[in-house]
Amino acid sequence: MKKILLLALILGLTGCESTRVVDDKKVNCVGLDDDEKRLPGYNYEISTRNVIISAIAVEFLIPPIYTALEYTYCPYEKKD
C-alpha cells in the first residue's frame, strides 16, 4: 500500500515543473536532447527539483526516464 501511495505522489509531482514564467511569459522546459526546442532568447539551467524527483523515483523506472527526456532544462532568465 505504501508503494502505491508513493507512486501516486511521484506521478503527481513529476510534471509540475514543465513550464516557468520568465518576464511574464510562459516558457517550456526541454529535455536532454531537445536543443531545437530551446528558445534562443533564454538561458537554461538543470531543474534541481526534477532531478530530485527522478532520483527518488528511480525504483519505478518510467517517471525518471520521462522526466529526464522531457523536463531536464528549464529557463531561468532572458538573455540580454
C-alpha positions as CSV (number, residue, x, y, z in Angstrom):
1,M,0.0,0.0,0.0
2,K,2.9,2.4,0.8
3,K,4.4,1.8,-2.6
4,I,1.1,2.6,-4.4
5,L,0.9,5.9,-2.4
6,L,4.5,6.7,-3.1
7,L,4.0,6.0,-6.8
8,A,0.8,8.2,-6.9
9,L,2.8,11.0,-5.2
10,I,5.7,10.8,-7.6
11,L,3.5,10.7,-10.7
12,G,1.6,13.7,-9.3
13,L,4.8,15.7,-8.9
14,T,6.7,14.6,-12.0
15,G,5.1,17.1,-14.4
16,C,4.8,20.0,-12.0
17,E,7.7,21.9,-13.4
18,S,7.1,21.7,-17.1
19,T,7.0,25.4,-17.7
20,R,8.4,28.5,-16.0
21,V,7.3,32.1,-16.1
22,V,10.2,34.4,-17.3
23,D,9.5,38.1,-17.8
24,D,5.7,37.5,-17.8
25,K,5.9,34.8,-20.5
26,K,5.5,31.0,-20.0
27,V,8.5,29.2,-21.4
28,N,8.5,25.4,-21.6
29,C,11.2,23.2,-20.1
30,V,13.1,21.0,-22.5
31,G,14.7,17.5,-22.3
32,L,18.2,16.2,-22.6
33,D,18.2,16.0,-26.4
34,D,15.8,18.9,-27.3
35,D,18.3,21.6,-28.4
36,E,16.0,22.5,-31.3
37,K,13.1,23.2,-28.9
38,R,15.1,25.7,-26.8
39,L,14.2,29.3,-27.4
40,P,17.2,31.4,-28.4
41,G,16.5,34.3,-26.2
42,Y,16.6,32.4,-22.9
43,N,19.3,30.9,-20.7
44,Y,18.5,27.4,-19.4
45,E,19.6,25.5,-16.3
46,I,19.1,22.0,-15.0
47,S,16.0,21.8,-12.9
48,T,17.1,20.6,-9.5
49,R,13.5,19.7,-8.5
50,N,13.1,17.4,-11.5
51,V,16.4,15.7,-10.8
52,I,15.5,15.1,-7.2
53,I,12.1,13.6,-8.2
54,S,14.0,11.4,-10.7
55,A,16.4,10.2,-8.0
56,I,13.5,9.4,-5.6
57,A,11.5,7.6,-8.3
58,V,14.4,5.6,-9.7
59,E,12.8,2.4,-8.4
60,F,9.8,2.9,-10.7
61,L,11.8,3.3,-13.9
62,I,9.2,5.2,-16.1
63,P,8.9,8.5,-14.2
64,P,12.6,9.2,-14.1
65,I,13.1,8.4,-17.7
66,Y,10.2,10.5,-18.8
67,T,11.3,13.4,-16.6
68,A,14.9,13.3,-17.9
69,L,13.7,13.2,-21.6
70,E,11.1,15.9,-21.3
71,Y,11.9,18.3,-18.4
72,T,15.6,18.5,-17.6
73,Y,16.5,22.0,-18.6
74,C,14.2,25.0,-17.6
75,P,14.7,28.6,-18.5
76,Y,15.7,30.9,-15.7
77,E,16.3,34.3,-17.3
78,K,16.1,36.2,-20.6
79,K,19.4,36.8,-22.4
80,D,20.5,40.4,-22.9
